[in-house]
Amino acid sequence: MNLISKRLLTSIKKLVIPSVGLLVFTVFTSMILFEATKVTVDVTQDGQTETMSTHAETVGDLVKDLGVVVGEADDLSHGLDETLENGMSIDYKQAKDIVVKIDGLSSNYATTAETVGEFLREKDLSFSDRDDVSFDTSDPIEEDLTLSVTKAYPVVINDGGEKIKVWTTGDSIESLLDENDIELSNKDKVKPALNKRADENTSITVTRVEKETDTVEETVAYETEKRNDDSLPKGEEKVISDGKEGKLVKEYEITLENGKEVDRKLVTEEVREDSQNQVIAVGTKEPEENLVTLADKKSKTTNENTSNDTNKQSEKASTAKAEPKEETSEQSEKKTENNESNNTSDGEVMYMNATAYSADCSGCSGITATGIDLKSNPNKKVVAVDPNVIPLGSTVWVEGYGTAVAGDTGGAINGKTIDLHVPSQSEAHAFGRQTVKVKVIK
């Protein structure tokens, strides 16, 4: 290398070395100045705090540098246009999405509240203690949290006539009654059924059912029994013994619904005292008088006509002839009695207790034990008898009834009792019970 070249190289070295130093110094100085222009701030993000230095001029620049997109519901302690300053504390809280479902209808919310209680106050939501909720107000807010609410509604319970308003969220009828301390007996009735659920249109009715026993004492009317008495004048009546009413005790089971009787059922019936019939004697004795037969009257008339011009002696003789006719009158009276008994003087005579019956009754066949059709022959004189006393098929004469055939029997006809067939039920009732003379003719 020549001298000139060496000198030039030396000069260049002398020039370059100071220039490099100056550049390094300048860069270092610039770095110091760059760092000196940073601001230091505290950034709290979702509860985590970090201190950082930044050349960002505004809060918006800072959160952008941090890669944060501030949502509408997010909580940022400073405005995005606010200038950063040293020592500034910036708090950023990202909102969480939750769902509130009320009576099945869902609504979406975003909130930065820490607890459910804070969120409800923030959104001005309130619920009654009667409502059915899935949360507690102290529960923390979490992402995608669902709060479920079933609102309570009123229903009316008619408890035995007393109406009560209660609140429910759709519980069963049984649970609703239990919650409101409404107790039931095993006899009470409830509508709707206990296992049904109460909705807003449900009306609940509780019918209080009670069973009681009622004992009633009733009188039993006595019957009147008439007996023929030949010692009394005909048509005259005399009470032999007074009737006495009986006593019948009936026990009823009574059903009460809400205090009112709705059913009465006879449980037992007991005769405490039998009734006693009133017995009346009916006179049958004919009046004693001198009867003049028609023949006597004709004879007397004839004698009177033929003796118009005779003397008193002939008149006496005529009267004397008429006197023996008194015996003929007695004979005539006896003959009349014989005719009335329909020539039954030769039959066996008995005094029997008589009642009356009619085939004209509901359920009656009208056919007698011997096959007589009484419905086709309502005026037929037929007597029901005990065959051990009066043989079936016999002809009998019954005082006040006439001649009849013993053509029927009956469960109540035993011994010296008979039942007389009459055309109608009213006649049977009117006959009652009597003691009559009976003759078996054949």
C-alpha positions in Angstrom: 0.0 0.0 0.0 1.5 3.4 -0.9 1.8 6.3 1.4 -1.1 8.1 0.1 -3.4 5.1 0.6 -2.2 4.6 4.1 -2.8 8.3 5.0 -6.3 8.1 3.4 -7.1 5.0 5.4 -5.9 6.6 8.6 -8.0 9.6 7.9 -11.0 7.5 7.2 -10.6 5.6 10.4 -10.2 8.9 12.3 -13.5 10.0 10.7 -15.6 6.8 11.1 -14.8 6.0 14.7 -16.3 9.3 16.0 -19.3 8.9 13.8 -20.2 5.4 15.0 -20.0 6.6 18.6 -22.2 9.5 17.9 -24.8 7.1 16.3 -24.8 4.8 19.2 -25.1 7.6 21.6 -28.0 9.0 19.6 -29.9 5.7 19.6 -29.3 5.2 23.3 -30.4 8.6 24.0 -33.5 8.1 21.9 -34.3 4.9 23.8 -34.0 6.7 27.0 -36.2 9.4 25.9 -38.8 6.8 24.5 -39.0 5.0 27.7 -39.2 8.3 29.6 -42.4 9.2 27.6 -44.3 6.0 28.8 -47.0 6.1 31.5 -47.5 3.5 34.2 -51.0 2.3 35.0 -52.7 -0.4 36.9 -55.1 -2.5 34.9 -57.5 -4.8 36.6 -59.2 -7.3 34.3 -62.0 -9.6 35.7 -60.4 -9.4 39.2 -56.8 -9.8 38.1 -54.6 -6.6 38.5 -51.4 -5.9 36.4 -49.1 -2.9 36.5 -47.9 -1.8 33.0 -46.1 1.0 31.2 -47.5 2.1 27.9 -47.2 4.8 25.2 -50.9 4.6 24.6 -52.4 8.0 24.9 -56.0 7.1 25.8 -57.8 4.4 27.6 -59.2 3.2 24.3 -55.7 2.9 22.9 -54.7 0.8 25.9 -57.6 -1.7 25.8 -57.0 -2.0 22.1 -53.4 -2.8 22.7 -54.6 -5.4 25.2 -56.8 -7.0 22.5 -60.0 -6.2 24.5 -63.3 -5.4 22.8 -65.5 -3.6 25.2 -69.1 -4.8 25.0 -72.2 -2.7 25.7 -72.8 -4.5 29.0 -69.1 -4.6 30.0 -68.0 -2.4 32.9 -65.0 -0.1 32.2 -64.0 2.3 34.9 -63.0 5.1 32.5 -64.2 6.4 29.2 -62.4 5.2 26.1 -61.5 8.8 25.1 -60.0 9.6 28.5 -56.2 10.4 28.4 -53.9 8.0 30.3 -52.0 9.3 33.2 -49.3 7.9 35.5 -50.7 6.0 38.4 -54.2 5.6 36.8 -56.1 2.5 37.9 -58.2 1.1 35.1 -60.8 -1.6 36.0 -62.4 -3.7 33.3 -65.1 -6.3 33.9 -66.5 -8.4 31.1 -70.3 -9.0 31.3 -71.6 -12.6 31.6 -74.6 -13.9 29.7 -77.4 -15.5 31.7 -81.0 -16.6 31.0 -84.0 -15.8 33.1 -87.0 -18.2 32.6 -90.3 -17.0 34.1 -93.3 -19.4 33.8 -91.5 -21.0 30.8 -90.8 -17.8 28.9 -87.0 -17.1 28.5 -85.2 -13.8 28.4 -81.5 -13.2 27.8 -79.4 -10.8 29.9 -75.7 -9.7 30.2 -74.5 -8.5 33.5 -71.4 -7.7 35.4 -73.1 -8.2 38.8 -71.3 -10.5 41.2 -74.4 -12.2 42.7 -77.9 -13.1 41.7 -79.3 -10.5 44.2 -77.2 -7.7 42.6 -78.4 -8.8 39.2 -82.1 -8.8 40.2 -81.7 -5.3 41.7 -79.8 -4.1 38.6 -82.5 -5.3 36.3 -85.4 -4.3 38.6 -86.6 -7.9 38.9 -88.4 -9.0 42.0 -90.2 -12.2 43.0 -92.6 -13.1 45.9 -91.8 -15.6 48.6 -94.7 -17.6 47.2 -93.0 -18.0 43.9 -91.0 -21.1 43.1 -87.4 -20.1 42.2 -84.3 -22.2 41.3 -81.8 -19.9 43.0 -80.7 -18.0 46.1 -80.0 -14.3 46.0 -76.5 -15.0 47.4 -75.6 -17.4 44.5 -72.6 -16.1 42.3 -73.2 -15.1 38.7 -71.6 -17.5 36.3 -71.5 -17.6 32.5 -74.6 -19.1 30.9 -76.4 -19.3 34.2 -80.2 -20.0 34.0 -82.5 -18.6 36.6 -85.9 -20.4 36.6 -89.0 -18.8 38.2 -92.6 -20.2 38.5 -94.9 -17.4 39.6 -97.5 -18.2 42.2 -101.2 -17.6 41.5 -104.3 -17.5 43.7 -106.9 -20.3 43.9 -110.0 -20.4 46.1 -110.7 -23.3 48.5 -114.3 -23.7 49.6 -113.8 -25.6 52.9 -117.2 -26.7 54.0 -118.8 -23.4 52.9 -115.9 -21.2 54.1 -114.0 -19.7 51.2 -110.2 -19.3 51.6 -107.8 -17.7 49.0 -104.4 -19.5 48.8 -101.4 -19.3 46.5 -99.8 -22.1 44.5 -97.4 -22.7 41.7 -99.2 -25.8 40.4 -98.9 -28.1 43.3 -101.2 -31.1 43.7 -104.5 -30.5 45.5 -103.3 -32.7 48.3 -100.0 -30.7 48.8 -101.9 -27.5 48.6 -104.3 -28.5 51.4 -101.4 -29.7 53.5 -99.5 -26.5 53.0 -102.5 -24.5 54.3 -103.1 -26.9 57.3 -106.5 -28.1 55.9 -107.0 -31.6 57.4 -109.4 -34.2 55.9 -111.3 -37.1 57.5 -111.7 -40.3 55.6 -115.4 -39.4 55.0 -114.7 -35.9 53.5 -115.0 -35.4 49.8 -112.7 -33.2 47.7 -113.1 -32.0 44.1 -110.9 -32.1 42.0 -109.2 -35.3 43.1 -106.3 -35.0 45.5 -103.8 -36.2 42.8 -104.8 -33.4 40.4 -102.8 -30.2 40.0 -104.2 -26.8 40.6 -104.1 -24.3 37.7 -105.2 -20.7 37.6 -108.8 -21.8 36.8 -109.1 -24.4 39.5 -111.8 -24.1 42.2 -111.3 -26.5 45.1 -114.3 -27.8 47.1 -114.0 -29.6 50.3 -117.3 -31.2 51.5 -117.3 -32.1 55.2 -119.1 -35.4 55.7 -120.4 -36.5 59.1 -122.4 -39.6 60.2 -124.9 -39.4 63.0 -127.4 -41.7 64.6 -131.0 -40.5 65.2 -133.4 -42.6 67.4 -137.1 -41.9 66.8 -140.0 -43.3 68.8 -143.2 -43.8 66.8 -146.7 -44.8 67.9 -148.4 -47.8 66.3 -152.2 -47.2 65.8 -154.5 -49.9 67.3 -157.2 -51.6 65.3 -160.8 -51.9 66.1 -162.3 -55.4 66.4 -166.0 -55.8 66.3 -167.8 -58.8 67.8 -171.4 -59.7 67.4 -173.3 -59.8 70.7 -176.8 -61.3 70.8 -177.3 -59.9 74.3 -177.4 -56.3 72.9 -180.2 -54.8 70.9 -179.5 -55.0 67.2 -177.4 -52.0 66.0 -176.2 -51.0 69.4 -172.5 -50.9 70.1 -170.6 -51.2 73.3 -166.8 -50.8 73.9 -165.7 -53.9 75.7 -162.0 -52.9 75.9 -160.2 -49.7 75.0 -157.5 -49.8 72.3 -154.0 -49.0 73.2 -151.3 -47.6 70.9 -148.0 -49.5 70.6 -144.5 -48.1 70.5 -142.0 -48.6 67.7 -138.4 -47.4 68.0 -136.5 -46.7 64.8 -132.8 -46.0 64.6 -131.6 -44.0 61.5 -128.1 -43.4 60.2 -128.0 -39.7 59.1 -125.4 -38.4 56.6 -124.6 -34.7 56.9 -122.7 -32.7 54.3 -121.4 -29.3 55.6 -123.9 -29.6 58.5 -127.0 -30.3 56.4 -128.8 -33.6 56.2 -128.6 -35.2 52.8 -129.5 -38.9 53.5 -131.3 -40.9 56.2 -131.1 -44.6 56.2 -133.1 -47.0 58.5 -130.7 -49.2 60.5 -132.8 -51.0 63.1 -136.5 -51.2 64.0 -137.8 -52.5 67.3 -141.3 -52.9 68.7 -141.0 -51.7 72.3 -144.7 -52.2 73.1 -147.4 -54.0 71.1 -150.6 -52.2 70.3 -153.9 -53.6 71.7 -157.0 -53.7 69.7 -160.2 -51.9 70.7 -163.0 -54.4 71.0 -166.5 -53.3 70.3 -169.6 -55.5 70.9 -172.2 -55.0 68.2 -175.8 -56.0 69.2 -177.6 -58.6 67.1 -180.7 -59.1 69.3 -183.9 -58.5 67.4 -186.6 -56.4 69.3 -189.4 -58.4 70.9 -192.7 -57.5 69.4 -195.9 -59.3 68.3 -195.6 -59.9 64.6 -198.7 -60.4 62.6 -198.2 -62.5 59.5 -199.8 -61.6 56.2 -202.1 -64.5 56.5 -203.2 -63.3 59.9 -203.8 -59.8 58.5 -205.9 -61.3 55.7 -207.9 -63.4 58.1 -208.5 -60.5 60.4 -209.5 -58.3 57.5 -211.9 -60.9 56.2 -213.5 -61.4 59.7 -213.8 -57.7 60.1 -215.6 -57.4 56.8 -218.0 -60.2 57.5 -218.8 -59.1 61.0 -219.8 -55.5 60.2 -223.5 -56.3 60.9 -223.0 -58.8 63.6 -223.4 -58.1 67.3 -220.6 -57.6 69.9 -220.6 -61.2 70.8 -219.7 -62.3 67.3 -217.0 -59.6 67.4 -215.6 -61.1 70.5 -215.7 -64.6 69.0 -213.8 -63.3 66.0 -211.2 -61.7 68.3 -211.0 -64.9 70.3 -210.3 -66.8 67.0 -207.4 -64.4 66.2 -205.6 -64.8 69.6 -204.1 -68.2 68.8 -202.3 -66.5 65.9 -199.6 -65.1 68.3 -198.0 -68.6 68.3 -198.1 -68.5 64.5 -196.1 -65.2 64.7 -193.4 -66.8 66.7 -193.3 -69.6 64.3 -193.0 -67.1 61.4 -190.1 -65.3 63.2 -188.3 -68.6 63.6 -189.0 -69.4 60.0 -187.5 -66.0 58.9 -184.3 -66.7 60.9 -184.1 -70.1 59.3 -184.5 -68.5 55.8 -181.7 -65.9 56.7 -179.3 -68.7 57.6 -180.0 -70.2 54.2 -181.2 -73.5 55.7 -177.8 -74.0 57.5 -179.3 -75.1 60.8 -177.8 -78.6 60.3 -174.2 -77.4 59.8 -171.5 -77.1 62.4 -171.5 -73.7 64.1 -168.3 -71.9 65.1 -167.4 -68.4 66.1 -164.3 -67.3 64.2 -162.1 -64.2 63.8 -162.7 -62.8 60.4 -160.7 -60.4 58.1 -161.2 -59.5 54.5 -159.0 -59.5 51.4 -159.2 -58.6 47.7 -157.5 -59.9 44.6 -157.4 -56.3 43.4 -153.9 -55.6 44.7 -150.5 -55.0 43.2 -148.6 -58.3 42.7 -151.7 -60.5 43.4 -152.3 -63.3 41.0 -156.0 -63.6 41.8 -155.9 -67.4 41.6 -157.0 -69.2 44.8 -155.5 -72.4 46.2 -158.3 -74.4 44.5 -157.8 -72.6 41.2 -160.6 -70.0 41.3 -159.9 -66.9 39.3 -161.0 -64.0 41.5 -159.9 -61.3 39.1 -162.3 -62.6 36.5 -165.0 -63.1 39.2 -164.6 -60.2 41.6 -168.0 -60.7 43.2 -167.4 -64.4 43.9 -167.9 -65.3 47.5 -164.8 -67.3 48.5 -163.4 -67.8 52.0 -159.8 -68.6 52.9 -159.7 -71.2 55.7 -157.4 -73.5 57.6 -158.0 -76.9 55.9 -157.5 -78.6 59.3 -160.6 -76.8 60.6 -162.8 -76.4 57.4 -162.0 -78.7 54.5 -161.3 -77.0 51.2 -164.2 -77.1 48.8 -166.8 -77.0 51.7 -169.8 -74.7 51.5 -170.0 -72.4 54.4 -172.3 -69.7 55.7 -170.8 -66.6 57.3 -172.8 -64.3 59.3 -173.1 -60.9 57.5 -171.4 -62.3 54.4 -173.6 -65.1 53.2 -173.0 -68.5 51.6 -169.5 -69.0 50.2 -167.1 -71.7 49.2 -164.0 -72.6 51.2 -161.7 -72.2 48.2 -158.5 -70.6 49.4 -155.8 -70.7 52.2 -153.4 -68.2 53.6 -150.2 -68.1 55.6 -151.9 -66.1 58.4 -155.0 -68.4 58.4 -154.6 -70.8 61.3 -157.2 -72.4 63.5 -160.5 -70.6 63.8 -159.7 -67.7 61.6 -161.1 -67.0 58.1 -160.4 -64.4 55.4 -163.4 -63.2 53.3 -162.9 -62.3 49.7 -164.4 -58.9 48.7 -164.3 -57.0 45.4 -162.0 -54.1 46.4 -159.2 -53.2 48.7 -161.3 -50.3 50.2 -164.0 -52.8 51.2 -161.3 -55.1 52.7 -160.0 -52.2 54.9 -163.5 -51.1 55.9 -164.3 -54.7 57.1 -161.4 -54.6 59.5 -161.4 -57.5 62.0 -164.6 -59.1 63.3 -165.8 -62.1 65.2 -168.5 -63.8 63.2 -170.7 -66.9 63.4 -169.7 -69.6 60.8 -171.6 -72.7 59.8 -170.2 -75.5 57.6 -173.1 -76.7 55.4 -171.4 -79.5 53.6 
